[in-house]
Amino acid sequence: MTDTSYYKSISAKGKLAIRQKKAEAESMHQAPLGYRNVRANGRSTMERDPKKYRLVQLAKRMREEGNSINAVCRAMKARGLRSKRGKLIGPSSMHLILGRP
């Protein structure tokens, strides 16, 4: 087996594994803010994080009501919403969070 055929073989196996995970609706990425990754029956899935999900929904409602991104960030800071790493959420990150379905 040459080096290139070895790497092609590894690539093909990786692509097959990804297709199988997608077909089984298995989560392959870090869950967005408001959700968490859980492992059940040997599969990785996402579920709502009870505390953070409510705060993210509140932030979305505030923005829909016309509040500025900075006002939403201040309100979420006061309520204790933090990133997955425990940091405060700035305006650019909040904009991305609010844009997710």
QUISULVEN-V434300 format. One record per residue. N is the residue number from 0. RES is the residue in three letters. PSI is psi as a letter, one per 30 degrees, with the letter a starting at -180 (* if undefined). NEAR is the number of other ideal C-beta (glycine too) atoms within 8 Angstrom. D_CENTER is the distance of its C-alpha to the mean C-alpha in whole Angstrom. Layout:
n=N res=RES psi=PSI near=NEAR d_center=D_CENTER
n=N res=RES psi=PSI near=NEAR d_center=D_CENTER
This chain:
n=0 res=MET psi=k near=4 d_center=40
n=1 res=THR psi=l near=5 d_center=39
n=2 res=ASP psi=e near=5 d_center=36
n=3 res=THR psi=e near=6 d_center=35
n=4 res=SER psi=e near=8 d_center=35
n=5 res=TYR psi=e near=9 d_center=34
n=6 res=TYR psi=e near=8 d_center=31
n=7 res=LYS psi=e near=8 d_center=31
n=8 res=SER psi=e near=9 d_center=31
n=9 res=ILE psi=e near=8 d_center=28
n=10 res=SER psi=e near=8 d_center=26
n=11 res=ALA psi=e near=8 d_center=27
n=12 res=LYS psi=e near=8 d_center=26
n=13 res=GLY psi=e near=8 d_center=22
n=14 res=LYS psi=e near=8 d_center=22
n=15 res=LEU psi=e near=8 d_center=24
n=16 res=ALA psi=e near=8 d_center=21
n=17 res=ILE psi=e near=9 d_center=18
n=18 res=ARG psi=e near=8 d_center=20
n=19 res=GLN psi=e near=8 d_center=21
n=20 res=LYS psi=e near=9 d_center=17
n=21 res=LYS psi=e near=9 d_center=16
n=22 res=ALA psi=e near=6 d_center=20
n=23 res=GLU psi=g near=7 d_center=19
n=24 res=ALA psi=h near=5 d_center=15
n=25 res=GLU psi=k near=9 d_center=14
n=26 res=SER psi=k near=8 d_center=10
n=27 res=MET psi=f near=7 d_center=10
n=28 res=HIS psi=l near=4 d_center=7
n=29 res=GLN psi=k near=5 d_center=5
n=30 res=ALA psi=k near=9 d_center=3
n=31 res=PRO psi=l near=7 d_center=2
n=32 res=LEU psi=k near=9 d_center=5
n=33 res=GLY psi=f near=11 d_center=8
n=34 res=TYR psi=l near=11 d_center=7
n=35 res=ARG psi=l near=8 d_center=8
n=36 res=ASN psi=k near=10 d_center=9
n=37 res=VAL psi=l near=8 d_center=13
n=38 res=ARG psi=k near=7 d_center=15
n=39 res=ALA psi=k near=6 d_center=18
n=40 res=ASN psi=h near=3 d_center=21
n=41 res=GLY psi=g near=4 d_center=20
n=42 res=ARG psi=k near=8 d_center=17
n=43 res=SER psi=k near=8 d_center=13
n=44 res=THR psi=l near=11 d_center=12
n=45 res=MET psi=k near=8 d_center=9
n=46 res=GLU psi=l near=7 d_center=11
n=47 res=ARG psi=k near=7 d_center=11
n=48 res=ASP psi=j near=10 d_center=11
n=49 res=PRO psi=e near=6 d_center=15
n=50 res=LYS psi=e near=6 d_center=15
n=51 res=LYS psi=e near=10 d_center=12
n=52 res=TYR psi=e near=11 d_center=12
n=53 res=ARG psi=e near=8 d_center=15
n=54 res=LEU psi=e near=13 d_center=15
n=55 res=VAL psi=e near=12 d_center=12
n=56 res=GLN psi=e near=9 d_center=14
n=57 res=LEU psi=e near=11 d_center=17
n=58 res=ALA psi=e near=15 d_center=16
n=59 res=LYS psi=e near=9 d_center=16
n=60 res=ARG psi=e near=8 d_center=19
n=61 res=MET psi=e near=11 d_center=21
n=62 res=ARG psi=e near=11 d_center=20
n=63 res=GLU psi=f near=6 d_center=21
n=64 res=GLU psi=f near=6 d_center=24
n=65 res=GLY psi=g near=4 d_center=25
n=66 res=ASN psi=k near=8 d_center=24
n=67 res=SER psi=l near=5 d_center=23
n=68 res=ILE psi=e near=10 d_center=20
n=69 res=ASN psi=e near=7 d_center=22
n=70 res=ALA psi=e near=9 d_center=23
n=71 res=VAL psi=e near=14 d_center=19
n=72 res=CYS psi=e near=13 d_center=18
n=73 res=ARG psi=e near=8 d_center=22
n=74 res=ALA psi=e near=12 d_center=21
n=75 res=MET psi=e near=13 d_center=18
n=76 res=LYS psi=e near=10 d_center=19
n=77 res=ALA psi=e near=6 d_center=22
n=78 res=ARG psi=f near=8 d_center=20
n=79 res=GLY psi=g near=6 d_center=19
n=80 res=LEU psi=k near=10 d_center=15
n=81 res=ARG psi=l near=8 d_center=14
n=82 res=SER psi=l near=9 d_center=11
n=83 res=LYS psi=f near=5 d_center=9
n=84 res=ARG psi=g near=5 d_center=13
n=85 res=GLY psi=g near=5 d_center=15
n=86 res=LYS psi=l near=6 d_center=16
n=87 res=LEU psi=k near=7 d_center=16
n=88 res=ILE psi=k near=13 d_center=14
n=89 res=GLY psi=l near=7 d_center=17
n=90 res=PRO psi=e near=8 d_center=17
n=91 res=SER psi=e near=6 d_center=16
n=92 res=SER psi=e near=9 d_center=12
n=93 res=MET psi=e near=14 d_center=13
n=94 res=HIS psi=e near=9 d_center=14
n=95 res=LEU psi=e near=8 d_center=11
n=96 res=ILE psi=e near=13 d_center=9
n=97 res=LEU psi=f near=11 d_center=12
n=98 res=GLY psi=f near=5 d_center=12
n=99 res=ARG psi=k near=6 d_center=9
n=100 res=PRO psi=* near=1 d_center=11
